[in-house]
Amino acid sequence: MWFQLILLFLLGVALCCGSVGCMNNRYLSLLERLFAYSSSQLRKERRIKPCDEQLRQRHRRLRQLLSKKQQEHQQQQQQLHKLSAGQTEVVVKDALNARMEQCCNLIAEGLRLVLEDDVTPRFAAAAPPAGEWNLLTRNLRHQKRHLNWRLFLIWLLALLLRYSLLVPLRTLGCSGCLLLVTLVTGVLGQLPDWRFKRRLVQIVLRSCFRLATCFIPVVRRIHNLEHRPRMGICVCNHTSPLDVLLLMCDVHYSLTGQRHDGILGVIQRALQRASPHLWFERQAHGEREALGLVLRLHAAGRGKPPILLFPEGTCINNTAVMQFKKGSFAICNVVYPVAVRYDRRYGDAFWDSTRCSMLRYILMVISSWSIICDVWYMPALKRRSTETAIEFSNRVKAAIAAQAGLEDLPWDGNLKRWNPVRDWQ
């Protein structure tokens, strides 16, 4: 009876995913047309606005000249008044002012480097491309001064469509998927740890995750399926919790990561009931050491699912790949790299955990038009005999960055949480 119900559920999920996939293609083509129209309107407004801007600049220059002449006249009157009163003032520059003038250029260069560094912009949502707008309110401030009445009307209709139709339906769907995963893992966790159970867990959880991608919605574009990991260590660049959802739709992984509370904590505890996952506290040194030993035993075992690791240790906004921690590459001499890149035209998948709670992030995701993602499975990379763990991690990081078309940066991603060490400055 239970086996028949599970088969019926899996068949329904397969049919639903297939139909939703066909609808996604039509949905994305309509969005492409809408975004093309909004971009053309923005270009027209930008061609019209420069003329008005030139007139404003001329008026501004005239006002500045008039105010400057008035100030000069007032200064002349004050000087005449002081001379007539016999008060003369001599301005003497001290040594500090003279030195400040000499090093002013150096200070300006230093400030410019601080403002234009390569690290800080990776911890915030990337700005949309110039001249494009996906009609989302969170990007309105970049295009507000270029809106005409047509764009404003389209934005208002899109706002009503998303928050009156898409958000309620997606909220119900995601809540149902969360409840389904909790119930299913509770049932599967009671089964004995046989080979049949591991296979059943893989099939059921994979179907649940694929169903969740239909409600969020996420459109996956998978490349090089022949290189999907079957065992060992899999490493991937990290943008958001959606990375786990996307990758678990194809391969059943053993997950490792920071222990969370709230909704993420509910999901972590539910998954741990059905399959071996490892959650730890980042600040606890003892837990990290124990985790390394457990990962070595897991990677050396046979018949166990591959381990999914995010060596960056934090979420980056998918414009660069930052420093990989060497501990992930000291476990095993062979790793399976996976590169993930999101298309920000329809919605940004980046999660800024320092500014945005999990509930707010989920609302941002389900209120987006869609989350488009490309996933590249790459051939296994083996550690060379003369290579250290740090050199091996840098080589894997460079390969992932090149495959996804992202920048390769040597900086530690945890700089967004902690101040740099004194020796680094």
PEKAJO-V757379 format. One record per helix or strand of 2 or more residues. SS is the DSSP state (a for helix, b for strand). FROM is the first residue (numbers start at 1). LEN is the number of residues. Records with the same first field share a line. If there is no record, write none. Layout:
BEGIN
SS->FROM-LEN, FROM-LEN
END
This chain:
BEGIN
a->2-83, 95-8, 104-12, 120-4, 137-10, 149-40, 195-22, 225-3, 242-7, 262-13, 285-16, 326-4, 358-9, 389-16, 413-4, 422-3
b->218-6, 233-4, 254-5, 278-3, 307-3, 320-2, 334-10, 371-7, 381-2, 407-2
END
